[in-house]
């Protein structure tokens, strides 16, 4: 690999990626663990999904380093921006769920709706935890 093509991802971008990944947490199949949508975020950030998986595995260390090295105003602004975007998506989803006729829904559809609401709850809690951590700086 030549020196021109190699570069490290800046800490600001890593923190931004972590918040984006948290906002895309989803259950897949029968998996009980929330998994980010790596390919979606990789496409948005013009990066490889393997790089995002590496960042995700090291997220706690990256967040701690960001708290030490980046201005708290930047951390709060980055978090607030993605939190607001997530809130808009969540409200749209809840509006669409509110418009459905559940008396005619199949059991599979009801389980899918419950899963979506559970995902939203976990993402909301994860974002609040990050916010409290960032604001405690």
C-alpha angles and dihedrals in degrees: 000000000000122000094246095061095044120084136151119239108251117246092242090056092046091054090048090050092051092053091047091050092050089053090056099050111141140165113246122202113319091333112132092200122086112239125193121237094251097175093050093051092041089056091048092048096039091237136119118269089230090061090051091049089054091050090047092052089052097040097119092054091044092051091050091049090047090052090053100041109028126069112263089229090061092048092049093046093049091048093046093050094053092039090056092049090050092049090055092050091046093050091050090051093048090049091053091048091049092055094057126102103234095184088073097039121113122238089252091055092049091051090049091052091049090049091052092051091048091051090051090051093052094046090049091052093047091051091049090051091052091046092052090047093049095045091049089069 
